[in-house]
Amino acid sequence: MNTIILTIFYVLVLLTGLIQSGAKSFFHSSHSGWLRSMLSFIAISVPFVLIICFYFGRFFREINFLYLLLINLCIILTIYFFIHDKTNYRSIPELIGGKFGKKNRRLVAVFLIISNYGLKLPIVIFAYAWFFNIAFGAQSFLILVSLITFSGVFITIRGLPSSIHTGAVIGLSLIIATLILMINSFSKPDATSFIFLHDQALQTEKLAPNPILYIVMIFIVTGIWIIDTFSHQQLMLSRNNRNKTKALYGTGIILVLLSVFIFTAFKAYGFPGIGSPVFIEYIINNIGTNGFFLILLNGLLISSLTSIFISTSEIATFDLYKNIKPNSAEDVLKLVSRLSIVLSVVFTILIIPLFQEINPRIIWALISFYIIVVTPIVTIIIAGLFSAKLSENSVGITLVTSWVLGIIAGILIPTGILNQAYTVFIFVALFFYSIACLVIIQMLTRKYFAAKLQYNSISK
């Protein structure tokens, strides 16, 4: 059954790339441009939803797949509205600021920075530290510090025209290096891995890769960086929807293929319950690509870190500092951007030792708190995209009441008063409550102002 589902998934991935023009022609009959584009975007995103539901559903068996599907559809719709068509907005704080004023824009910018430092970075670092600790033992700290520093260096030259122009050369070198290593593996059937790993590695819980691993890692990491840079520029800066769609295709398909490979490699490292397609397992077992998995893992770590660092840098520079001092010179903005990156790198390195001491419940608490806080904000952002006439009263009341209810639920769950199995239901209920509260308060506000306007006109 797993093989059938994932085979269908791969077919859908290929079809979405091949029938892009056909999908656009199919939805071309619609008179509404945004509806046509949204339906096309959802059709493109179906394979990504399937893979998320299939894999992550195994970790949360108590959660119905239907709820995972609905949650991911909401995420996809949100991404669509933020990125795909809203070319006039540079960032989420700018989007909110254009509708609710500069003060709310600053508030959301501060919230995003706190979420980057308080949730995203700790989760990413703790997850990779866990695996690196198993794989490399005492050397895991130095490896993490090197990768974090490497990520900071990447950002300093990110976006330069030279980096884009060298993408073809890097990609070609990557393909050549991969082919050479594959041919080498086929010519040595006794080899234990695609990139040589000693037989005793899994027994001693320490991997001993061949030095060539690091050479290939540089190619693959650089390739991921080039793709990520190009996609970021097309998604955030380009006003051509065709370029945006191409960037989404390239990034999405690459990340999905990497996720399939990584989950399959996890199975070889002690997670037999994770499903994977037969033909991928055949490649893993016969060519021995566990060493290749380490390269991809390092590349994904760098990609994750650079994404968070860039997000923090842009928000701190443009949505906070420039908002406070609008007449700042370009050199000053560059300095603020670089300082924020340095602070991010230092903060990330400092939290690595906490991995040995932190309780998994703290990570769960961070995730729960983040969802509680972000759910009403996402609701208001989505509503603001449909209507530019949201009143400050409806926004304020929705935020405050939703946060109060969410915090109460967040306190009751760890204490055992509420069953932890209902956590997802509580978050879904909070989302719908935010929508209902916003709509009701907005309707009451409109009626109040309409009655007040009528009264004033009669009085005159």
Buried (B, 14 or more C-beta within 10 A) or exposed (E): EEBEBBEEBBEBBEBBBEBBEEBBEBBEEBEEEEEBBBBBBBBBBBBBBBBBBBBBBEEBEEBEEEBBBBBBBBBBBBBBBBBBBEBEBBBBBBBBBBBBEEEBBBBBBBBBBEBBBBBBBBBBBBBBBEBBBBBBEEEBBEBBBEBBBBBBEBBEEBBEEEBEEBBEEBBEBBEEBBEEBBEBBEEEEEBBBBBBBBEEBBEEEBBEBBEBBEEBBBBBBBBBBBBBBBBBBBBBEBEEEEBBBBBBBBBBBBBBBBBBBBBBBBBBEEEEEBBBBEEBBEBBEEBBBBBBBBBBBBBBBBBBBBBBBBBBBBBBBBBBBBBEEEEBEEEBBEBBBBBBBBBBBEBBBEBBEEBEEBEEEEBBBBEBBBBBBBBBBBBBBBBBBEEEEBBEEBBBBBBEBBBEBBBEBBEEBEEEEBEEEEBBBBBBBBBEBBBEBBEEBBEBBEEEEEEEEEEEEEEE
